[in-house]
Amino acid sequence: MGNNKKIRVLLVSDSPGHATGYYVVGKGLREAGIEVILGGFQIPPQIVESAVQEDVDFIGYRIMDGAPEILVPRLVELLKERSIRDIQIIVGGIIPPPIVPTLKGIGIEGIFTPGTKISDIVDYVRSHFDAGT
């Protein structure tokens, strides 16, 4: 691993409520040495702007109240429209099992549901950062 660049993750949410997991994940990533930008509640166009401005490697999209089968493909589409291919998306929260294949079909590999260990998320981010750089 010859890359000395610090991993940067933008954490965003589909709603302002149910924020405990959002902060727990952010704290866990920070404690693992990953730089975390807490973006709060944002819609896909705002997420893309924030990700570009913050020069992040990952977008961590916490979905609790929204429709991941609509929000995540829209985010992917907006990134593609801007020819942004170097920002990876990970999704966490309430992701109904029937929707997982849809998300995987558009390239989302990092899907984390309630109960996932923070260490698993950290390991995923580190391994995919190394693979993507």
C-alpha positions as MATLAB code, in Angstrom:
seq = 'MGNNKKIRVLLVSDSPGHATGYYVVGKGLREAGIEVILGGFQIPPQIVESAVQEDVDFIGYRIMDGAPEILVPRLVELLKERSIRDIQIIVGGIIPPPIVPTLKGIGIEGIFTPGTKISDIVDYVRSHFDAGT';
ca = [
       0.000    0.000    0.000;
       2.092    2.869   -1.264;
      -0.671    5.443   -1.158;
      -0.313    8.019    1.633;
      -3.473    9.941    0.766;
      -5.961   10.082    3.601;
      -9.317    8.507    2.797;
     -12.138   11.074    2.704;
     -15.766   10.067    3.198;
     -18.802   12.320    2.852;
     -21.607   11.015    5.072;
     -25.078   12.133    4.061;
     -28.601   11.180    4.984;
     -31.976   10.952    3.303;
     -33.706   12.543    6.300;
     -32.858   14.609    9.361;
     -34.271   12.035   11.801;
     -32.964    8.728   13.164;
     -29.416   10.077   13.279;
     -27.769    7.838   15.892;
     -26.352    5.332   13.394;
     -25.134    8.169   11.185;
     -23.042    9.600   14.024;
     -21.866    6.189   15.237;
     -20.552    5.330   11.766;
     -18.923    8.742   11.423;
     -17.184    8.376   14.784;
     -16.043    4.842   13.973;
     -14.565    5.906   10.647;
     -12.784    8.851   12.286;
     -11.355    6.651   15.015;
      -9.985    4.417   12.247;
      -8.099    7.376   10.774;
     -10.532    8.118    7.955;
     -11.463   11.737    7.352;
     -15.228   12.189    7.638;
     -17.276   15.110    6.382;
     -20.745   15.159    7.943;
     -23.009   16.463    5.211;
     -26.305   15.914    7.006;
     -29.583   15.685    5.138;
     -29.133   16.180    1.392;
     -30.848   15.223   -1.831;
     -28.851   13.656   -4.705;
     -27.964   16.902   -6.558;
     -26.694   18.422   -3.299;
     -24.747   15.256   -2.508;
     -22.901   15.441   -5.824;
     -22.016   19.103   -5.256;
     -20.795   18.407   -1.725;
     -18.754   15.406   -2.861;
     -17.029   17.448   -5.573;
     -16.382   20.433   -3.291;
     -14.988   18.223   -0.529;
     -12.909   16.092   -2.942;
     -14.053   12.839   -1.330;
     -13.256    9.250   -2.198;
     -16.556    7.846   -0.924;
     -20.118    8.953   -0.404;
     -21.719    7.182    2.529;
     -25.474    7.482    1.990;
     -27.573    6.642    5.048;
     -31.131    5.804    4.036;
     -33.796    5.388    6.684;
     -36.966    7.005    5.400;
     -36.512    7.331    1.667;
     -36.688    4.983   -1.240;
     -33.206    3.585   -1.903;
     -34.370    2.143   -5.222;
     -35.010    5.731   -6.390;
     -32.444    7.820   -4.487;
     -29.339    5.719   -5.093;
     -29.821    5.250   -8.867;
     -30.445    8.998   -9.123;
     -27.181    9.699   -7.307;
     -25.310    7.297   -9.603;
     -26.909    8.938  -12.651;
     -25.913   12.440  -11.522;
     -22.311   11.366  -10.937;
     -22.190    9.800  -14.416;
     -23.675   12.938  -15.999;
     -20.729   14.878  -14.575;
     -18.244   12.172  -15.625;
     -17.340   11.527  -11.990;
     -16.091    7.972  -11.796;
     -13.622    8.144   -8.929;
     -16.112    8.569   -6.072;
     -17.473    5.313   -4.712;
     -20.894    5.053   -3.077;
     -21.653    3.011    0.003;
     -25.170    2.728    1.365;
     -26.355    2.042    4.874;
     -29.565    1.964    6.825;
     -32.898    0.391    6.063;
     -32.372   -1.355    2.734;
     -35.134   -3.878    2.028;
     -33.597   -7.200    0.877;
     -35.503   -7.203   -2.457;
     -33.813   -3.888   -3.355;
     -30.247   -5.133   -2.783;
     -29.943   -6.757   -6.261;
     -31.091   -3.492   -7.863;
     -28.377   -1.563   -6.031;
     -25.729   -4.150   -6.841;
     -26.848   -4.022  -10.474;
     -25.901   -0.337  -10.668;
     -22.513   -0.932   -9.081;
     -23.187   -0.447   -5.375;
     -21.182   -3.120   -3.580;
     -21.020   -1.593   -0.108;
     -24.471   -2.101    1.394;
     -24.621   -2.047    5.189;
     -27.770   -2.667    7.195;
     -28.453   -2.138   10.914;
     -26.250   -4.341   13.059;
     -23.231   -4.187   10.749;
     -20.000   -3.905   12.713;
     -18.160   -0.621   12.280;
     -14.987   -2.635   11.684;
     -16.652   -4.239    8.645;
     -17.437   -0.810    7.201;
     -13.883    0.395    7.888;
     -12.430   -2.734    6.268;
     -14.646   -2.267    3.216;
     -13.672    1.389    2.797;
      -9.964    0.685    3.197;
      -9.918   -2.274    0.816;
     -11.934   -0.468   -1.853;
      -9.883    2.697   -1.497;
      -6.726    0.684   -2.086;
      -8.333   -1.055   -5.057;
      -9.591    2.194   -6.542;
      -6.393    4.211   -6.302;
];
